[in-house]
Structure formats: structure tokens, C-alpha cells
Amino acid sequence: MQSEKVFRKPKWLRVKLPSSGDFSLVDRELNDLQVGTVCRSAQCPNIFECFSRKVATFLILGPVCSRRCAFCDVPKGYPQWIDPNEPAKISQAVHKLKLKHIVITSVTRDDLDDGGAGQFSKVIARLRSDHPGSTFEVLIPDFQGKTESLDKVIEAGPDVIGHNMETVRRLYPRVRPIADYDASLKILSHVSQNSEIKVKTGIMVGLGESDEEIFEALESIAGSGCDLATIGQYLRPDSINLPVDRYVSPGAFERYAAAGRDLGLKMFCGPLVRSSYHAEEFSAC
């Protein structure tokens, strides 16, 4: 059997530790409110920076995902019950953190008929009522391709709907074995064609794709009517996840960004860029 590639992590992937006491304060407040974040659940490398800036991406529908994507560190298994107080808890957290741009994502819930779309709708409605001056961004799963579920989220009226493509077409069977490349593109197209809501997606590099495949993915994304796209470096969260195939240089990210802009996309690319990283600034573009 061929051995895995072993790389030394380059200097541009070094993560800064908290620069203020706000990191511990935010971490404690979120724990006290029993509010989930993808920052913790997915071991995001930007958690120190974001918590220090009093920014977090909320994770709804419980901490356990019904899928086993090979890149993701979110716990997998049989999903838990849905907390009816989740919208109120998140609203409290938004108030404490004084957030003006609120990002909501979720685990995948294939066990639910609507994939959890109803809970997205309830959370958005509560936040719109409690925080009318804020903007709202959701990062949704594929809802197993059910347009009626997607329409529930559209009707709730967030300012941005994101759905991540994650990788190039060829790698879907390995990286996202239960998902489908074209089905994910259809989500972006459906939102674009049926609303005035901004559409956003993200992909990772370092999973075995070529630059040519990244450019092809950007063409597909632009063709779907998507507005905003992020590209970041895949970082292996655990030994059970896929290994890193390559570390992409900052210069390559600049080329990806230029290619996307030529296609009409607003681009945010870099080694540590993630879907919700600096979402307030990027989504306002």
C-alpha cells in the first residue's frame, strides 16, 4: 500500500493565539447559553481570531451529523432531538455578542423530512424579530435535493444563502460520498433564480484536485448564478479524515481569485479562508 504524503505545515498557515481576553469571555458565554458553534465543532483554525473579535458561526440542529463526509470533523452518528429553545438561545447569544451580521449553519439531518429547513426558518424569524437592524446569513446542507425544503429557507428571507460545493466534481465520491455535485449546483441555481437573496459557496483545496479542476469548478459555480465564492486550504482535523494532498501557496490563491473575478464572482481566497470567515465584510460586497 502506498504511504501517505507527509508535509511540514508552511509558515503562512500558522495561527495566531488570542490577543485579548474576549476569547475566553465568548467561549464561556456560549457554553453557558448551551449554544453550538461550528467554530468549535469543526475545529476551525480561525476560532482564536474570531472569538477574540466576538464573532461566531452558530450551529443548529444539534451537534451530531447524519453523514460521514471524509473531510469533516463534526461528530457523526444518530442525530439528537431538536431543541425548541434553540432560536431563543441564539438570540440571547447575538445580544450578548452585539452581532450585526449573524451566520447560522447546521449539521446535516437526513433523518428529518425537511432536512431541518423548518428550524432554519424558526431561527431566522426569531432573530429578525429580536434584532431588526442585523443582517442574516445561512449556510445550509443539501436537504437531499428537496426544493420544498430549500423554499422554506428562501421564504424566511435571509440576506445570504450559502451552500458549499466543498470540492471538485471528480473527488465527490471520495470527499462527499452521499452528496452529488450537480445537486449542489442546483441549490445555488434555485436560490439565484427564485429570489433576490445573495448566493454564496465555498470550496477547499489540498484534497487531490488540480488547478484546472478548480478553474472548471469556478466556471460551474459562476454558471449557477452564484454571487460569492470562498476558497481555502483543507487542513486535516484528525487521523481518520482524508490526508492533505498539498499545501497551496498564497500566490495560487491569488490566481484562483483572479479567475473567479473574471467569471463575475466576488472572491475571497486564502490559506485560512473558510465559508464564514469575515462574513460580514465579504457578504456586504
C-alpha positions in Angstrom: 0.0 0.0 0.0 1.3 3.4 -0.9 2.3 5.5 2.1 0.6 8.9 2.8 2.4 12.1 1.8 3.8 13.9 4.8 4.2 17.6 4.7 5.6 20.2 7.1 2.9 22.9 7.5 4.1 26.1 5.9 4.6 29.4 7.7 1.5 31.0 6.1 -0.7 28.5 7.9 0.5 29.5 11.4 -2.5 30.5 13.6 -2.2 33.4 16.0 -3.3 32.8 19.5 -5.9 35.0 21.3 -4.8 38.7 21.5 -7.4 39.7 24.1 -9.4 38.3 27.0 -12.5 38.3 24.8 -11.7 34.8 23.6 -12.3 33.2 27.0 -15.3 35.5 27.6 -17.0 34.5 24.3 -16.2 30.8 24.9 -17.7 30.9 28.4 -20.8 32.8 27.4 -21.6 30.4 24.5 -21.1 27.4 26.8 -23.3 29.0 29.5 -26.1 29.5 26.9 -25.6 26.0 25.5 -25.3 27.4 22.0 -23.4 25.3 19.5 -20.8 26.8 17.1 -19.2 25.3 14.0 -16.1 27.1 15.2 -15.7 24.5 18.0 -17.4 21.5 16.4 -15.3 21.6 13.2 -12.1 22.7 14.8 -11.9 25.9 12.7 -8.3 27.3 12.7 -9.7 30.8 13.0 -11.5 30.3 16.3 -9.0 32.3 18.3 -9.2 35.3 16.0 -13.0 35.2 15.6 -13.8 34.7 19.3 -11.3 37.4 20.2 -13.3 39.7 17.8 -16.6 38.5 19.4 -17.7 36.7 16.3 -19.0 33.2 16.0 -20.9 31.0 13.5 -23.9 29.3 15.2 -24.5 25.6 14.7 -28.2 24.5 14.9 -30.0 21.1 14.8 -27.7 19.5 17.4 -24.0 18.6 17.4 -24.2 15.2 15.6 -24.3 14.9 11.8 -26.1 12.1 9.9 -23.4 12.0 7.2 -19.8 10.9 7.3 -18.0 13.3 4.9 -14.4 12.4 4.8 -13.0 15.9 5.3 -15.2 17.0 8.3 -14.6 16.6 12.0 -18.1 17.3 13.2 -19.3 14.3 15.2 -21.1 11.7 13.2 -23.8 9.3 14.3 -27.5 9.2 15.1 -28.6 12.9 15.4 -30.2 14.2 18.6 -33.5 15.8 19.3 -34.1 19.4 18.1 -34.0 21.9 21.0 -37.3 24.0 20.8 -35.5 26.8 22.7 -32.6 27.0 20.2 -33.9 30.2 18.4 -34.2 32.0 21.8 -30.8 30.8 22.9 -29.1 32.0 19.7 -31.0 35.3 20.0 -29.5 35.7 23.6 -26.1 35.0 22.3 -26.5 37.5 19.5 -27.5 40.1 22.1 -24.5 39.3 24.3 -22.0 39.4 21.5 -23.7 42.5 19.9 -23.6 40.9 16.5 -24.7 42.9 13.5 -24.2 40.1 10.9 -25.4 36.7 12.1 -24.3 33.4 10.5 -26.2 30.2 11.0 -25.2 26.8 9.8 -26.2 23.2 10.8 -25.2 19.6 10.7 -26.9 17.5 8.0 -30.1 15.9 9.2 -31.2 13.3 6.7 -33.4 11.8 9.4 -35.8 14.7 9.2 -38.4 15.0 6.4 -37.4 18.6 5.7 -33.7 18.2 6.5 -34.1 20.8 9.2 -35.3 23.6 7.0 -38.1 24.4 9.4 -35.7 25.0 12.2 -33.7 27.4 10.0 -36.9 29.3 9.3 -37.7 29.5 13.0 -34.3 30.7 14.0 -34.3 33.4 11.2 -37.8 34.5 12.2 -36.8 34.9 15.9 -33.6 36.8 15.0 -35.5 39.1 12.6 -38.0 39.9 15.4 -35.4 40.4 18.1 -32.6 42.1 16.1 -34.3 44.0 13.2 -31.1 46.0 12.4 -29.0 43.0 11.8 -28.3 41.0 8.6 -28.6 37.3 8.4 -26.6 34.6 6.5 -27.3 30.9 6.5 -25.0 28.1 5.4 -27.3 25.1 4.5 -27.0 21.4 3.8 -28.4 20.0 0.6 -31.7 18.9 2.1 -31.4 15.8 -0.1 -32.3 17.9 -3.1 -35.8 18.7 -1.8 -36.7 22.1 -3.3 -39.7 22.5 -0.9 -37.2 22.5 2.0 -35.0 25.0 0.2 -38.0 27.2 -0.4 -38.7 27.3 3.3 -35.3 28.9 3.9 -35.8 31.3 0.9 -39.2 32.3 2.3 -37.6 33.1 5.7 -35.7 35.8 3.9 -32.1 35.7 5.0 -29.8 38.2 3.3 -27.3 35.5 2.2 -27.9 31.8 1.5 -24.7 29.7 1.3 -24.2 26.1 0.3 -20.7 24.8 -0.1 -19.6 22.8 -3.1 -16.6 21.8 -1.0 -14.5 20.2 -3.8 -14.3 19.4 -7.5 -16.6 17.1 -9.4 -14.1 14.2 -9.6 -13.5 14.0 -5.9 -17.1 13.9 -4.8 -17.3 10.1 -4.3 -14.2 10.2 -2.0 -14.8 13.5 -0.2 -18.6 13.8 -0.1 -19.8 10.2 -0.8 -23.5 10.8 -0.1 -23.7 14.2 -1.8 -23.9 15.0 -5.5 -22.0 17.7 -7.4 -24.8 18.6 -9.8 -27.4 18.5 -6.9 -25.3 21.1 -5.0 -25.1 23.3 -8.1 -28.9 23.1 -8.5 -29.2 24.5 -4.9 -27.2 27.6 -5.9 -29.2 27.9 -9.2 -32.6 27.6 -7.4 -31.8 30.3 -4.9 -30.5 32.6 -7.7 -33.4 32.0 -10.0 -36.2 32.3 -7.3 -35.1 35.1 -5.1 -33.1 38.3 -4.8 -31.0 36.8 -2.0 -27.2 36.7 -2.4 -25.9 33.2 -3.1 -22.6 32.0 -1.7 -20.5 28.9 -1.9 -17.1 27.6 -0.8 -14.5 25.0 -1.9 -11.4 23.6 -0.3 -8.0 22.9 -2.0 -5.5 20.3 -1.0 -7.7 17.2 -1.3 -6.1 15.9 -4.5 -7.6 18.3 -7.1 -5.7 20.0 -9.9 -5.7 23.8 -10.6 -7.5 23.0 -13.8 -10.3 21.3 -11.9 -10.6 24.3 -9.6 -11.0 26.6 -12.6 -13.6 24.2 -14.0 -15.5 24.3 -10.7 -15.4 28.1 -10.7 -17.0 28.1 -14.1 -19.8 25.8 -12.9 -20.3 28.0 -9.8 -20.5 31.2 -11.9 -22.9 29.5 -14.3 -25.2 28.6 -11.5 -25.8 32.3 -10.7 -23.8 32.3 -7.5 -22.6 35.7 -6.3 -19.9 35.0 -3.8 -17.3 32.2 -3.5 -14.6 31.4 -1.0 -11.5 29.1 -1.4 -9.4 27.9 1.5 -6.8 25.3 2.3 -8.0 21.9 3.6 -6.5 21.1 6.9 -6.8 17.5 8.2 -8.6 17.7 11.5 -8.0 14.1 12.6 -6.2 11.0 11.5 -9.5 9.4 10.5 -10.0 12.2 7.9 -8.5 12.5 4.5 -4.9 13.4 4.4 -3.7 16.7 2.9 -2.5 16.2 -0.6 -0.8 19.5 -1.0 -0.4 22.9 0.7 -1.4 25.6 -1.8 0.8 28.8 -1.9 -0.7 32.3 -1.3 0.2 33.0 -4.9 -2.0 30.2 -6.2 -5.0 31.5 -4.1 -4.5 34.9 -5.9 -4.7 33.2 -9.2 -7.9 31.4 -8.2 -9.4 34.7 -7.1 -8.5 36.4 -10.3 -10.0 33.5 -12.3 -13.3 33.8 -10.3 -13.5 37.5 -10.7 -13.1 37.2 -14.5 -16.2 35.0 -14.4 -18.1 37.6 -12.5 -17.8 36.2 -9.0 -16.9 38.1 -5.8 -14.0 36.1 -4.4 -12.4 35.7 -1.0 -9.4 33.3 -1.2 -6.6 32.4 1.1 -5.0 29.6 3.1 -7.1 30.2 6.2 -10.3 31.4 4.5 -13.4 29.5 5.5 -17.0 29.9 4.4 -17.9 32.2 7.3 -14.5 33.9 7.8 -15.0 37.7 7.9 -18.5 37.0 6.6 -19.9 40.4 7.5 -17.3 42.3 5.3 -17.3 39.8 2.4 -21.1 39.3 2.2 -21.6 43.0 2.1 -19.7 43.2 -1.2 
